[in-house]
Amino acid sequence: MPKFGVSFYSYQHAYRTGKLDLEGCLRALSQIPGADGVELLATQTPPAAYPYPTRAEIEKWNELLEKYHLVPTCFDSQYPGHDLPTDPGERETYLRSEIEYASKLGFTSMRLAIKDLPTVEKCLGYAEDHNMVLNLEIHVPMTITGKDVTEYCEMIDRTGTKFAGIQPDMAIFLHHLPQRIIDQTLFGGGDPKAVQRIAEAFAAGECMEEVCAAVKQQYPDTNLGMLPFFATINSHPSKPEELRLIAPYLTHFHAKFYEFDENLHEPYIYYEEAMGVLKEIGFDGYLCSEYEGQRMFYGGEEPDEIEQVRRNHAAMHKLLD
Amino acid sequence: MYFTENMTGQEQVSTIYEGGAAVGIRIRVKNPTLGMSLSRLEDFSVQVDRTLYPADQITFVLRGIHYDFQTMQTVATVRWEFGEWAELLVPRPGGLGVVGNRKLEVSIGFRMGFENIQWRKKSFLVSAIGETL
């Protein structure tokens, strides 16, 4: 049976607008039945000064975890820039510093930012010394059967390491564009016909690179915001049954979602199917909520992140029990 | 865009006075992205009506410490955290003026994540005498 947690990415709007501080996020998580796992990004909700935490901050963090009976699970590493350093020594130094920071705060796995195989292999010993599993996240536009994942699994087999694994993001099973991003684009002035073309093409599985290029040419003056990027990056979905291929390597899961309705249904992602496969293969790692729908709100409407995460957990329990 | 909506706005703008004279405009800005070092700020500017104030004319204030743009490019250990407010001090004799409205556009560019340079821009009107529009 999986374990359950929340990535504080899910509470980013509340945190950013001052409605929740770090302790508030911990408290919100502690109020979800059956959930005890904490996941976070230090670039959003740092538990202590990043990247050099003080002893007092670490002690305070541990006190808070004990107060709310929570466990640090996965630390989401990020590299602050699109162009990763080319110098191998610099890449290794950065990954080691991330492992050290995460380890000091009690995390036992890491979603990698620096993830090239030579660097990861060099750091496996350091990861083992710090009890840190280095996870390759399968995030769009990656696919379960893609080269990156295949090579990472081969590396795990070749080295025999217990300190590397795979963590998929549920959005790799997206089948329709979320209505909110469509509405957000229309609110921003997107031509309705252009937006409709993109939404329908996505649902039909067309080549979104070509469709978006054609739409931009046909409607050069319309503001389509993030829609073309979102549609393109999500246009190569994986199939839930493919999770069986990587079952031995699964260590963690990002329960990404855009919106759960009152009936605990996520209309845009194959949640039921994916949960069914995870149940069959006996996945026993953490499923950590990653709500991203708040980024699609507009016009001053406020997302209810706490309620959305609550629904996510209720849905997961319903599908797994 | 989500992060741009509450990056700044008319309620975050005020006139700076020195010795009783209006000398500039203070604009509070919320970090429009994830936590980053100051050196990741590629560029920023403020346009007031038709006048553009580039980064090297603006003072960036974070947690009470004033930075000029050239210095910021070298500061890798001070971070502008997620959700944190900073201030842009724009030197402008007369500040917001005494009548009418000013149109402001605040632009911030940074090196982060999925694209080489990401830009966040917010345009809005602000009243010269501080009335909410």
Boltz contact constraints between the chains, C-beta under 6 A:
constraints:
  - contact:
      token1: [A, 15]
      token2: [B, 83]
      max_distance: 6.0
  - contact:
      token1: [A, 16]
      token2: [B, 83]
      max_distance: 6.0
  - contact:
      token1: [A, 43]
      token2: [B, 34]
      max_distance: 6.0
  - contact:
      token1: [A, 43]
      token2: [B, 35]
      max_distance: 6.0
  - contact:
      token1: [A, 44]
      token2: [B, 34]
      max_distance: 6.0
  - contact:
      token1: [A, 44]
      token2: [B, 82]
      max_distance: 6.0
  - contact:
      token1: [A, 80]
      token2: [B, 36]
      max_distance: 6.0
  - contact:
      token1: [A, 80]
      token2: [B, 40]
      max_distance: 6.0
  - contact:
      token1: [A, 81]
      token2: [B, 111]
      max_distance: 6.0
  - contact:
      token1: [A, 82]
      token2: [B, 116]
      max_distance: 6.0
  - contact:
      token1: [A, 295]
      token2: [B, 2]
      max_distance: 6.0
